[in-house]
Amino acid sequence: EEWRLGQGASSRMRDKYFPILFKDSQYAQRLPIGKIDVLQNDDNDAVRNFYKNWYRPDLFAIVAVGDFDPQQVKSLIEKHFKNIEGPVNPPKREFYDVPDHEETLYAIATDVEAPRTSVAVYYKRDVKELSIVGDYRTSLVERLYNQMLSNRLDELRRKADPPFLYASSASGRFVRTKDVYYLGAGVKEDGVTRGLEALFTESLRVKKYGFVESELERAKISMLRGYERAFSERDKTESSSYAREYVNNFLENETIPGIENEYYYAKSFLPGVSVEEVNGLISSFISDDNKVVVVQMPEKDGVEIPTEDELAKVMCAAMQQDIQPYEDSVSDAPLLAKIPTAGNLVKEEHIDDVDLFEWTLSNGVKVVLKSTNFKNDEIRFSGKSWGGSSLGNDQDWYSLRSASAIINQSGWGEFDAIALRNKLSGKIANVYAEISETMESLSGSASPKDIETLFQLIYLSFTAPRMDD
């Protein structure tokens, strides 16, 4: 059943590109779940022996997290698990390597039911264990790298006629014996080569010129703000999050210092990270060997499937370009050029049954305010008025349907989306406008320390929406 549920276009394409991505390794031959013909054709003893060999006490751990009495849960675990006997001479648990290769490999996987088209470049790397505090610092620097390059790719996505629909830079554990650095993008069906060219060009731009000081400072502020929020919410953390960390610690030896220590590490290390240090990582990310280009796309009439030779030529051409340095978009202008004149509170009522306040403002807006302890570092809001697309004319239907998406991606006031993102670095505040069938609405959230920014964004959404052509 586990095998059956994983079937579909994605698995069929995976079966085509895994033998190339994991060339000359066990992973190229079969997945850990095994081969279906063994389940279908072998006798029951093969399945039972597999269970006895590998589902044994010395290979598993039990993780329990929740609002319970630890001693009671411990006694239940002992009652149901301590008498399970393992095999007398158990087979050794093997870990399989993924061999290195000098040449660039290409995997093009198509399927008639493929729902989307993507292109990615994988750079396979040796596993880096995270065992000491210095390793944690290195991981912070790598995350800064990925964050800044992902931001650059996002800027390309927001341009007119972008080369991809989305793109990202990421790194992490690939399989147990291999790490990976990944550059990937979702593209239009006819946009594989163009998307690959854009991805590879941006990686070469970073390799040639590196990052700039201003984008690094924004990335550090943003990352530290994320740690600060996680630390503030530490007593609200979901049990599943803790359980996931314990599982990763057991299976992959991932460290679990806890958010208190991680916040301390971030505060201690991030200010000292220099742009030269981040740029020094580039050669370990973008290398000439261990590189695999993977394309996944639908197989249908009218869609031309690129060849390996075409993909190779795209990457070769990118390397021959006269690539110019990245220019950072930074504005010192205030979010609001002029602070608005305040109105008045004309009526206040407290509703005891649900412990909330109801205010009426001088402009007629009704505000309902309720304090909760669900989150330590979050204020949520929504504002609605009756109306919506149902009041529009038939000829305006497509404009009404598209308005929300366009406005929310265009920025507010004098700031386009990229400038606004940069302006709000280190702040946690967002506003989203929407036109539904019967209502117009605004919604969003903010950290309490950024509440002023939230209200400035609300004011801009009312008074200074912009449409980025």
Salt bridges, closest charged atoms under 4 A:
GLU1 OE2 - ARG4 NH2 2.81
ASP15 OD1 - ARG14 NE 3.77
ASP24 OD2 - LYS23 NZ 3.13
ASP45 OD1 - ARG48 NH1 3.76
ASP58 OD1 - ARG56 NE 2.78
ASP100 OD1 - LYS178 NZ 2.75
ASP111 OD2 - ARG12 NE 2.70
GLU113 OE1 - ARG12 NH2 2.94
ASP126 OD1 - LYS178 NZ 3.48
GLU142 OE1 - ARG125 NH2 3.55
GLU142 OE2 - LYS128 NZ 3.25
ASP154 OD1 - ARG157 NE 2.78
ASP154 OD2 - ARG158 NE 2.98
ASP154 OD2 - ARG421 NH1 3.51
GLU155 OE2 - ARG421 NH2 2.84
ASP161 OD2 - ARG194 NH2 3.47
ASP179 OD1 - ARG173 NE 3.11
GLU189 OE2 - LYS300 NZ 2.78
GLU202 OE2 - ARG205 NH2 2.74
GLU215 OE2 - ARG152 NH2 2.50
GLU217 OE2 - LYS220 NZ 3.18
GLU228 OE2 - ARG225 NH1 3.64
GLU228 OE2 - LYS449 NZ 3.09
GLU260 OE2 - ARG234 NE 3.89
GLU277 OE2 - ARG137 NH1 2.36
ASP309 OD2 - LYS313 NZ 3.30
ASP328 OD2 - ARG218 NH1 2.90
ASP352 OD1 - HIS350 ND1 2.57
ASP355 OD1 - HIS350 NE2 2.95
GLU358 OE2 - LYS366 NZ 3.85
ASP377 OD2 - ARG225 NH1 3.69
ASP377 OD2 - ARG229 NE 3.26
GLU378 OE2 - ARG380 NH1 3.47
ASP450 OD2 - ARG225 NH2 3.46
ASP468 OD2 - ARG466 NH1 3.86
